[in-house]
Amino acid sequence: MAAPTCTLASFATALETYNYKKFNAEERKSLMIYFNVIELAAIGGTNYTAQLGPGGTLQDAASCYRNLNNPICPPSAYRLIIARNNAVSAGGSPAATNDLLATAIACLGDLAPADRAAQLLFLECSLGTHKAYPQ
């Protein structure tokens, strides 16, 4: 399967086709859940597509993560753990200490927030399709 196309033209076409802008922030989060559920099922993971709502198997599977959302350690910190684990699982070798991590990202501190957001979007698209199960 080919990786998704990551061009401005492909984004414009998708926005014309699906008009995701009409969804509010929480609805877009729901769309992300839905799209991730579709991908997980497609690569051989658990199929939650019929169990998205309250009391469904996805809610049960994710319930232990609910209490991770707190001001002391916000979800963004857990996303870093997931991203690092994915990099290592793919064969990468991220910096091993906080000092080395700080050195590795020092040059990114000179970027505007919009530039960092653009880089994240580009990388998310460039990483493309995730690998098939079992992992």
C-alpha positions as CSV (number, residue, x, y, z in Angstrom):
1,M,0.0,0.0,0.0
2,A,1.3,3.4,-0.9
3,A,1.9,6.1,1.6
4,P,-0.6,9.0,1.6
5,T,0.1,11.9,-0.6
6,C,1.3,14.9,1.4
7,T,0.9,17.9,-0.9
8,L,-0.9,21.1,-0.6
9,A,-3.0,20.1,-3.6
10,S,-4.0,16.8,-2.1
11,F,-5.0,18.6,1.1
12,A,-7.0,21.2,-0.8
13,T,-8.8,18.4,-2.7
14,A,-9.6,16.6,0.5
15,L,-10.9,19.7,2.1
16,E,-13.2,20.4,-0.9
17,T,-14.4,16.8,-0.8
18,Y,-15.0,16.4,3.0
19,N,-15.1,20.0,4.3
20,Y,-13.7,19.1,7.7
21,K,-13.7,22.8,8.7
22,K,-17.5,22.5,9.4
23,F,-16.7,20.3,12.4
24,N,-16.0,21.9,15.8
25,A,-12.9,20.9,17.8
26,E,-14.6,18.1,19.7
27,E,-16.1,16.7,16.5
28,R,-12.7,16.7,14.9
29,K,-11.4,14.8,17.8
30,S,-14.2,12.3,17.3
31,L,-13.2,12.1,13.6
32,M,-9.6,11.3,14.6
33,I,-10.9,8.5,16.9
34,Y,-13.0,7.1,14.1
35,F,-10.2,7.3,11.5
36,N,-7.7,5.7,13.9
37,V,-10.3,2.9,14.7
38,I,-10.6,2.3,10.9
39,E,-6.8,2.1,10.5
40,L,-6.4,-0.1,13.5
41,A,-8.9,-2.6,12.2
42,A,-7.4,-2.4,8.7
43,I,-3.9,-3.4,9.9
44,G,-5.1,-6.3,11.9
45,G,-5.8,-4.8,15.4
46,T,-9.0,-5.0,17.3
47,N,-12.0,-3.8,15.4
48,Y,-13.8,-1.2,17.4
49,T,-15.9,0.3,14.5
50,A,-19.2,-1.0,15.9
51,Q,-18.3,-0.1,19.5
52,L,-17.4,3.6,19.5
53,G,-20.0,5.1,21.9
54,P,-20.7,4.9,25.6
55,G,-20.4,1.5,27.0
56,G,-18.7,0.2,23.9
57,T,-15.6,-2.0,23.8
58,L,-13.4,1.0,22.8
59,Q,-14.5,2.9,25.9
60,D,-13.7,-0.1,28.1
61,A,-10.3,-0.6,26.4
62,A,-9.4,3.1,26.9
63,S,-10.8,3.5,30.4
64,C,-7.5,3.2,32.2
65,Y,-6.2,6.1,30.2
66,R,-9.0,8.4,31.3
67,N,-7.2,9.4,34.6
68,L,-4.0,10.2,32.8
69,N,-5.5,13.6,31.8
70,N,-4.4,15.8,34.7
71,P,-2.5,19.1,35.0
72,I,0.6,17.4,36.6
73,C,1.2,15.2,33.5
74,P,-1.0,16.3,30.5
75,P,-1.8,14.0,27.6
76,S,1.0,15.6,25.5
77,A,3.6,14.0,27.8
78,Y,2.1,10.6,27.2
79,R,2.1,11.3,23.5
80,L,5.8,11.9,23.8
81,I,6.2,8.4,25.3
82,I,4.2,6.9,22.5
83,A,6.2,8.8,19.8
84,R,9.5,7.7,21.4
85,N,8.4,4.1,21.7
86,N,7.3,4.1,18.0
87,A,10.6,5.6,17.0
88,V,12.5,2.9,18.9
89,S,10.1,0.1,17.6
90,A,10.9,1.3,14.1
91,G,14.6,0.9,14.7
92,G,15.5,4.5,15.6
93,S,17.8,5.5,18.4
94,P,16.6,8.7,20.1
95,A,18.8,10.5,22.6
96,A,18.8,8.6,25.9
97,T,18.9,11.4,28.5
98,N,17.2,14.7,29.1
99,D,20.4,16.6,28.5
100,L,20.9,14.8,25.2
101,L,17.3,15.4,24.2
102,A,17.6,19.1,25.0
103,T,20.7,19.3,22.8
104,A,19.0,17.4,20.0
105,I,16.0,19.8,19.9
106,A,17.9,23.1,20.7
107,C,17.8,24.3,17.1
108,L,14.0,23.9,17.0
109,G,13.7,26.5,19.7
110,D,14.4,29.1,17.1
111,L,11.3,28.2,15.1
112,A,8.0,30.0,15.3
113,P,5.2,27.8,16.8
114,A,3.5,27.8,13.3
115,D,6.7,26.3,11.8
116,R,6.8,23.5,14.5
117,A,3.1,22.8,13.8
118,A,3.9,22.6,10.1
119,Q,6.8,20.2,10.7
120,L,4.6,18.0,12.8
121,L,1.9,17.9,10.2
122,F,4.4,17.1,7.5
123,L,6.0,14.3,9.5
124,E,2.7,12.8,10.5
125,C,1.7,12.6,6.8
126,S,5.2,11.4,5.7
127,L,5.1,8.6,8.3
128,G,2.1,7.3,6.4
129,T,0.5,4.0,7.0
130,H,1.4,2.1,10.1
131,K,2.6,-1.5,10.0
132,A,0.5,-4.5,10.1
133,Y,-0.2,-6.6,13.2
134,P,1.2,-8.5,15.0
135,Q,3.6,-5.9,16.2
